Amino acid sequence: MTYNFDQVIDRYGTDSVKFDGAVQRGKPAGILPLWIADMDFPAPPCVLEALSDRVRHGIFGYAEPSVSYYEVLDSWFNRRFEYAFDPSWLVLTPGVVYAICTALHAYTNPGDGVLIQEPVYHPFRQTVEKNGRKLVVNELLFDGTSYTIDFADFERQIADNDVKLFLLCSPHNPIGRVWRAEELRELVRICAKHDCLILADEVHCDFVFSPHRHHMLPVLMPDEMDRMILCTAPSKTFNLAGLQISNVFISNDSLRLAFKQVLSKSGFSNANGLGLVACEAAYTGGAPWLEALIAYLWGNMQHIKHFLQVHLPEVQLVAPEGTYLAWLDARDLGLDPAELDHRLLYEAGVWLSPGHSFGQSGAGFLRVNTACPRATLDDCLNRIKQVFA
């Protein structure tokens, strides 16, 4: 089957945060949005068919995952990442950020240190600060081409701040790094040495560009599995964010019980029934669609790289290894972050994610959502070119 990722679909008037939420967020009406991480592509046909069948049934009562749901998840993660899990480990949440907040309350107390690696997905910082935990930052090192981890600083920050929980983003949003096996092993080794738990946000695990490979933490370090909380979801992979379903794996019985107790206190009990249907259908029949999508996204990344080299060499694409989020280094434009953001919004008419929203080390960078038709991407790039070239 062939898939038409070039088709431009009008998303205005669908209550889309991405398209309909500009004015209420202080942005100009009608702006071209390539900011928030959802895709402008329909979900795979197998998902649409499964949802249609359930909608025709007409009853949307409380739902729980079936035996086949566990089997399908096990098949997907085993086949793609060699990760096998016991069904008892699985805990459902409405999303990964919800799971992070739950973990903060389950495993830390107000004032406890929680470590993140900036620049990183901004809810990491927000959830730590809003929940009264001590934010501890291990800045990633950028040499002008790629990012690496400062392991000496990572261990020093954990030891000096008595860090209880490390929030790992893997693959890393927004920089697009797919962490190597040796990098992940060293992070786990340091955390084990200092009795620090690890919550791994692996929501982008299915978006990895060859020859890179995503490694799930429990597969790499099975002896340390009981200090890990593994967060996954079909939301990014198959564009299902609005269906509110996330699969969290916790092998440690006491950690899982503590997590569930906090969930219960929050009032959450049953997952979104249509989310369960969509997730199972996606992991059952969505692989061919995903492979075609990854090829299209890689083409988008190369298109950006070539366009910038030809028309706007002051801006460079940081080498993408995973995710569908392009990380652009625009520091050579010589603009402070506020001016850069203002000119993009009000002169170019494009809404991107400003790099400083991911931490101060992201100042002067831009995150672009490339999960859109090539024509939309071209529109964005040409608008930027007209203002800055």
C-alpha positions in Angstrom: 0.0 0.0 0.0 1.2 3.5 -0.8 0.5 6.5 1.5 0.1 10.1 0.4 2.0 12.2 2.9 2.0 15.1 0.4 -1.7 15.7 0.9 -2.4 19.0 2.6 -5.4 18.7 5.0 -7.2 21.7 6.4 -7.0 21.4 10.2 -8.6 24.8 11.0 -12.0 24.5 12.8 -11.2 21.1 14.4 -10.3 22.5 17.8 -6.7 21.9 17.0 -4.3 23.4 19.5 -1.8 23.7 16.7 -4.0 25.6 14.3 -6.9 27.0 16.2 -5.0 28.0 19.3 -2.9 30.9 18.1 -4.9 34.0 19.2 -5.6 32.7 22.7 -1.9 32.1 23.1 -1.0 35.6 22.0 0.0 34.8 18.5 -1.3 36.4 15.2 -4.4 34.8 13.7 -3.8 32.7 10.6 -0.1 32.1 11.4 1.6 29.0 9.9 2.2 26.7 12.8 5.1 24.2 13.0 5.5 24.3 16.7 3.7 21.7 18.9 4.6 18.1 18.2 1.6 16.6 16.5 1.6 15.6 12.8 -0.4 17.0 9.9 -1.0 13.4 8.7 -4.1 11.2 9.3 -3.5 8.2 11.5 -2.8 4.9 9.7 -5.8 3.3 7.8 -5.8 0.4 10.2 -6.4 2.8 13.1 -9.1 4.7 11.3 -10.9 1.5 10.5 -10.8 0.2 14.0 -12.0 3.5 15.4 -14.8 3.6 12.8 -15.9 0.1 13.8 -16.1 1.0 17.5 -17.9 4.3 16.8 -20.5 2.4 14.8 -21.0 0.2 17.8 -22.2 3.3 19.5 -21.5 2.7 23.1 -18.6 4.4 24.9 -18.6 3.1 28.4 -15.7 2.5 30.8 -13.0 0.4 29.2 -10.0 -1.7 30.2 -7.3 -3.3 28.1 -8.0 -6.8 26.8 -5.6 -9.8 26.8 -4.9 -9.0 23.1 -3.8 -5.4 24.1 -1.0 -6.8 26.2 0.0 -9.3 23.5 0.1 -6.6 20.8 2.3 -4.3 22.9 4.6 -7.2 23.8 5.0 -8.1 20.1 5.7 -4.5 19.1 8.4 -3.8 21.7 9.9 -7.2 21.5 10.1 -7.1 17.7 11.5 -3.6 17.4 13.6 -3.2 20.6 14.0 -6.8 22.1 12.0 -5.6 25.1 9.8 -8.2 26.8 7.6 -7.3 29.7 5.3 -9.0 32.2 1.7 -7.8 31.8 1.7 -6.9 35.5 4.3 -4.2 34.9 2.0 -2.2 32.7 0.2 0.9 34.1 -1.9 3.1 31.8 -2.0 6.9 32.1 -3.5 9.6 29.9 0.0 10.7 28.7 3.7 10.7 29.4 3.7 14.2 31.1 0.9 12.9 33.4 3.1 9.9 34.2 6.0 12.3 35.0 3.9 14.2 37.4 2.6 11.0 39.0 6.2 9.8 39.4 7.3 13.0 41.1 4.6 12.6 43.7 5.2 8.8 44.1 9.0 8.9 44.4 10.0 12.3 45.7 9.0 14.8 48.3 8.8 18.6 48.1 12.4 20.0 48.0 13.9 16.8 46.7 16.3 17.1 43.7 15.1 16.0 40.3 17.6 16.1 37.4 17.0 17.0 33.8 19.3 17.5 30.8 18.8 20.8 29.0 17.9 21.8 26.4 15.0 19.5 26.9 11.2 19.2 26.3 9.9 22.1 28.4 7.3 20.2 30.5 10.3 18.5 32.2 11.3 21.8 33.9 7.7 22.9 34.4 6.5 19.8 36.1 9.5 19.7 38.5 9.1 23.4 39.4 5.3 23.4 39.7 5.3 20.4 42.0 7.8 22.1 44.4 10.8 19.9 43.7 14.3 21.2 43.4 15.3 21.5 39.7 18.8 20.2 39.0 20.2 20.7 35.5 23.0 18.8 33.7 23.6 20.9 30.6 24.3 19.0 27.4 27.5 20.0 25.6 27.2 21.3 22.0 30.4 21.6 19.9 28.7 23.4 17.0 27.8 20.1 15.3 26.3 17.6 17.8 25.5 17.2 21.5 27.2 15.0 24.1 26.7 14.4 27.8 29.0 15.8 30.4 29.1 12.7 32.6 31.4 14.3 35.2 28.9 17.1 35.7 26.0 14.6 35.6 27.4 12.7 38.5 28.5 15.8 40.4 25.0 17.3 40.1 23.4 14.1 41.4 25.8 13.8 44.4 25.8 17.4 45.4 22.0 17.8 45.2 21.0 14.4 46.5 19.0 13.8 43.4 16.2 11.3 43.8 14.9 11.1 40.3 16.5 11.6 36.9 14.2 12.4 33.9 15.8 10.9 30.8 14.5 12.0 27.3 15.4 9.2 24.8 15.4 9.9 21.9 16.1 13.5 23.0 13.6 16.2 22.3 14.4 18.8 20.9 18.0 18.1 19.8 17.2 14.9 18.0 19.9 12.8 19.6 19.5 9.0 19.7 21.6 8.0 22.7 24.3 5.3 22.1 24.2 2.2 24.2 27.4 3.2 26.0 26.0 6.6 26.9 22.9 5.1 28.4 24.8 2.5 30.3 27.0 5.2 31.9 23.9 7.2 32.9 22.4 4.1 34.5 25.7 3.2 36.2 26.0 6.6 37.8 22.3 6.6 38.9 22.7 3.1 40.5 25.9 4.3 42.3 23.9 7.2 43.9 20.6 5.3 44.4 18.8 7.6 42.0 15.6 6.4 40.1 15.3 6.9 36.4 12.2 7.8 34.5 12.8 7.3 30.8 10.5 9.2 28.4 10.8 7.1 25.3 7.8 8.5 23.5 9.8 9.2 20.3 11.4 5.7 20.3 9.9 4.7 16.9 11.4 7.7 15.1 15.0 6.8 14.5 16.9 7.4 11.3 19.4 4.8 10.0 22.0 3.8 11.0 21.0 4.9 14.5 19.2 2.5 16.8 17.0 3.2 19.8 17.9 1.2 23.0 15.4 0.7 25.7 17.0 1.0 29.1 15.8 -2.3 30.6 17.3 -4.2 27.7 20.7 -2.6 28.1 20.8 -2.9 31.9 18.5 -5.6 33.0 20.2 -5.9 36.4 19.1 -2.3 37.1 15.6 -2.6 35.7 14.0 -2.2 39.1 15.1 1.4 39.4 13.5 2.3 36.0 10.1 3.8 35.1 9.7 3.4 31.3 7.2 5.7 29.6 5.9 5.0 26.1 2.9 6.0 24.0 1.6 5.6 20.5 0.7 9.3 20.5 3.7 10.6 18.6 4.3 7.5 16.4 0.7 7.3 15.0 -0.6 10.9 15.7 -3.0 9.8 18.5 -2.2 12.5 21.1 -5.8 13.6 21.5 -6.9 10.0 22.4 -5.0 10.2 25.7 -3.3 6.9 26.1 0.2 6.1 27.5 1.8 2.8 28.4 4.1 2.9 31.4 6.2 -0.1 32.4 7.3 -0.5 36.1 8.9 -3.8 36.9 9.6 -3.0 40.6 6.5 -4.1 42.6 6.9 -1.4 45.3 7.5 1.4 42.8 4.5 0.3 40.7 2.3 0.2 43.8 3.4 3.7 44.8 2.8 4.9 41.3 -0.7 3.4 41.3 -1.5 4.9 44.7 -0.8 8.4 43.4 -2.9 7.7 40.3 -5.8 6.6 42.5 -5.5 9.8 44.5 -5.6 11.9 41.3 -9.0 10.2 40.4 -7.7 8.4 37.4 -8.9 4.9 37.0 -9.9 3.9 33.4 -8.1 4.8 30.2 -9.8 6.3 27.2 -11.7 3.5 25.4 -11.0 4.8 21.9 -7.4 5.3 22.9 -7.1 1.6 23.7 -8.7 0.7 20.4 -6.4 3.0 18.4 -3.3 1.8 20.3 -4.0 -1.8 19.7 -4.8 -1.3 16.0 -1.7 0.8 15.5 0.7 -1.7 17.0 -1.1 -4.5 15.2 -1.1 -3.2 11.6 0.7 0.2 11.6 4.3 -0.8 10.9 4.2 -0.5 7.1 2.7 3.0 7.4 5.3 4.0 10.0 8.2 2.8 7.8 6.9 4.9 4.9 6.5 7.8 7.2 10.0 7.6 8.5 11.3 7.7 4.9 9.2 10.8 4.2 10.4 12.5 7.3 14.0 11.8 6.5 13.3 13.4 3.1 11.9 16.5 4.9 15.0 16.7 7.1 17.3 16.6 4.0 15.1 19.1 2.3 15.6 21.5 5.2 19.3 21.0 5.2 19.7 21.7 1.5 17.4 24.7 1.6 19.4 26.3 4.4 22.7 25.6 2.7 21.6 27.3 -0.5 19.4 30.1 0.8 20.2 30.8 4.4 23.6 29.4 5.4 23.6 31.4 8.7 21.1 28.9 10.0 22.2 25.2 10.3 20.3 22.0 10.9 21.8 20.1 13.8 22.3 16.6 12.5 19.0 14.7 13.0 19.2 11.2 14.4 15.6 10.7 15.6 12.2 12.3 16.3 10.4 14.4 13.6 11.6 17.7 15.2 14.3 19.6 13.4 16.7 21.6 15.7 18.0 24.7 13.9 21.0 26.7 15.1 20.1 30.3 14.2 22.7 32.0 16.5 24.7 33.3 13.5 21.8 35.6 12.6 23.0 37.7 15.5 19.5 38.3 17.0 18.6 38.0 20.7 16.0 35.3 21.3 13.1 37.8 21.8 13.8 39.6 18.5 14.2 36.3 16.6 10.9 35.1 17.9 9.2 38.4 17.2 10.4 38.5 13.6 9.4 34.9 12.9 5.9 35.5 14.3 5.2 39.0 12.9 7.3 39.3 9.8 7.7 35.7 8.5 4.3 34.7 9.8 5.5 31.3 11.1 5.1 29.8 14.6 8.0 27.7 15.6 9.2 26.6 19.1 11.8 29.1 20.4 14.9 27.3 21.6 15.1 29.2 24.9 11.8 27.5 25.9 13.8 24.3 26.3 16.3 25.9 28.6 18.7 28.9 28.4 21.3 26.7 26.5 18.7 26.6 23.7 18.7 30.4 23.2 19.3 31.2 19.5 18.0 27.8 18.4 14.6 26.9 16.8 12.6 23.7 16.9 10.6 22.9 13.7 8.0 20.2 13.5 8.7 18.5 10.1 5.8 16.1 10.3 3.9 17.9 7.6 3.5 17.8 3.8 6.5 19.0 1.9 4.5 21.9 0.5 3.8 23.1 4.1 7.5 22.8 4.9 8.4 24.8 1.8 5.9 27.5 2.7 7.6 27.8 6.1 11.1 27.9 4.8 10.3 30.4 2.1 8.7 32.7 4.6 11.8 32.6 6.8 14.0 33.1 3.8 12.1 36.3 2.7 12.7 37.8 6.2 16.3 36.8 6.9 18.1 35.9 3.7 
